[in-house]
Amino acid sequence: MALPREPKEPKEPKEDLPLRPGRVHISARQRGADSTALGHLALHLPHALASLAVVFVVSYLVSIVSGLPWWVPFGCWTLSGAVVFNRPCERLLARWHYRLRHPGPEEERKLRPVWREVTGRAGVDANAYQLWIENSDEINAMAAAGHIVSVTSHSLKALTPAQLGGILAHELGHHTRGHAWASLLAHWYALPAQLAWRLVLRLASRVERLSAGAATLAVVLAVAVVLALASATYGLIFLPLATPYLVAAVSRRAELRADEHAAGLGFAAHLMEVLRTEQDRQESRQDAPDGVMMRLLDSHPDVHTRMHHLQAYLERGR
């Protein structure tokens, strides 16, 4: 007769993620740029060129008014991308743009050992990155700029150390594969063009309604200009219309690459546990499914796709 099994005692939190003692081997090459990072930069190249044109015009006007050589403000803007990755600038971004804060003492005691374990497995210097906290009731994390890694306050409370390690390994993958710095650089150099376009739209909204004849003439001229530009550029003028969809597709691929990085560090199963929790939350909410166009513009793949790729990774490793 089989005796009933005694209930197992719950494991201590640290047993969930055994921390390896001893020295950590730091790789000589800790960062790179994969195809998704380079693709992100390539897709934003038209926006960067438009921004350079805007900055050139503004610099030329400033030179006329002030006598300052036009190449001074133009050159400062061209080189300003490097300043964004300066540590003080990143701290300003973290606090004022992303609304992050430093970890508290208890949060630091839970977060720091897990982060050191993740970076140790990857051969990355843990002190090269800044850990931040986002006040949020969701399970989430973020990699930004060149050295920012953040997790939500709810993630620290709800996740086990191994699950927390899974999402931290995912964010580290965004850094080591170049996704984070490429995204910030593309956004930074697109700002002048975006601001100029918003200004044009605001000015156009204040123009009084044209007469029927003037409106027809404006439409004809606009169509003629577009056709001429399309012929001169072999249709490349229409590429910006598809850019949001292409950028979203590249971003979804980058998320899968970051999942692959976390799986390579041994966190595939733990990351799947986090995704299952997110799947259960979505099913309990019973939200209406997004349309096709909204899914094409989503920067993150759906939970089922991410779990499918992680499961395939686990099966290959058996």
Residue pairs with C-beta under 8 A, 6 or more apart in sequence:
13 160
13 161
14 161
16 160
16 161
16 162
16 163
17 114
17 117
17 160
17 161
17 162
17 164
17 165
19 113
19 116
19 117
20 117
20 120
24 116
24 119
24 120
24 123
24 126
25 123
26 123
26 124
26 125
27 122
27 123
27 124
30 123
30 124
30 125
30 128
30 176
31 175
31 176
31 178
32 176
32 177
32 178
33 177
33 178
33 182
34 177
34 178
34 179
34 257
36 177
36 179
36 250
36 251
36 253
36 254
36 257
37 177
37 178
37 179
37 181
37 182
37 254
38 178
38 182
39 250
40 179
40 182
40 183
40 186
40 247
40 250
40 251
40 254
41 182
41 185
41 186
43 186
43 243
43 246
43 247
43 250
44 186
44 189
44 190
44 243
44 247
46 239
46 240
46 243
47 186
47 189
47 190
47 193
47 194
47 240
47 243
48 186
48 189
48 190
48 193
50 190
50 192
50 193
50 196
51 189
51 190
51 191
51 192
51 193
52 78
52 189
52 192
53 193
54 192
54 193
54 195
54 196
55 73
55 74
55 77
55 78
55 192
56 70
56 74
58 73
58 192
59 70
59 71
59 72
59 73
59 74
59 77
60 70
62 68
62 70
62 73
63 69
63 70
77 192
80 188
81 185
81 188
81 189
83 89
84 90
84 93
84 145
84 184
84 185
84 188
85 145
85 146
85 147
85 181
85 184
87 130
87 147
90 130
90 145
90 146
90 147
90 148
91 130
93 144
93 145
93 148
94 100
94 130
94 132
94 144
94 145
94 148
94 150
95 101
98 132
98 134
98 142
98 144
98 148
98 150
99 134
99 135
100 132
100 133
100 134
100 148
100 150
101 132
101 133
101 134
101 135
102 132
102 133
103 111
103 112
103 131
103 132
103 133
104 133
107 133
107 153
107 156
108 131
110 156
110 161
110 164
111 131
111 151
111 156
111 164
112 131
113 161
114 161
114 164
114 165
114 168
115 126
115 129
115 131
115 149
115 168
116 126
117 165
118 165
118 168
118 169
118 172
118 265
118 267
119 125
119 126
119 129
119 172
120 126
121 169
121 265
121 266
122 169
122 172
122 176
122 261
122 265
124 172
124 176
128 147
129 147
129 148
129 149
129 172
129 175
130 147
130 148
130 149
131 149
131 150
131 151
132 148
132 149
132 150
133 150
133 151
133 152
133 153
133 156
134 140
134 142
134 150
134 151
134 152
134 153
135 152
135 153
136 152
136 153
136 154
137 152
137 154
138 152
138 154
139 152
139 154
139 155
139 158
139 159
139 167
139 274
139 277
139 278
140 151
140 152
140 155
140 167
141 149
141 150
141 151
141 152
141 155
141 167
141 168
141 170
141 171
142 148
142 149
142 150
142 151
142 171
143 149
143 171
143 172
143 174
143 175
143 179
143 180
144 150
144 180
144 183
144 184
145 180
145 181
145 184
146 175
146 180
146 181
146 184
147 175
148 180
149 168
149 171
149 172
149 175
151 164
151 167
151 168
155 164
155 167
156 164
159 167
159 274
160 270
162 267
162 270
163 270
163 271
163 273
163 274
165 267
165 270
166 262
166 267
166 270
166 271
166 273
166 274
167 262
167 271
167 274
169 261
169 262
169 265
169 267
169 271
170 258
170 259
170 261
170 262
170 267
170 271
171 258
172 261
172 262
173 179
173 257
173 258
173 259
173 260
173 261
173 262
174 180
174 254
174 258
175 181
176 261
177 254
177 257
177 258
177 261
179 254
179 257
179 258
210 218
226 237
229 237
230 237
230 238
244 297
245 296
245 297
247 299
248 296
248 297
248 298
248 299
249 296
251 299
251 300
252 298
252 299
252 300
252 301
255 299
255 300
255 301
255 306
256 301
256 305
256 306
256 309
259 271
259 306
259 309
259 310
260 309
260 313
262 268
262 271
263 271
263 310
263 313
263 314
268 310
268 313
268 314
268 317
269 314
271 310
272 307
272 310
272 311
272 314
275 303
275 306
275 307
275 310
276 307
278 303
279 303
279 304
279 307
282 303
290 298
295 302
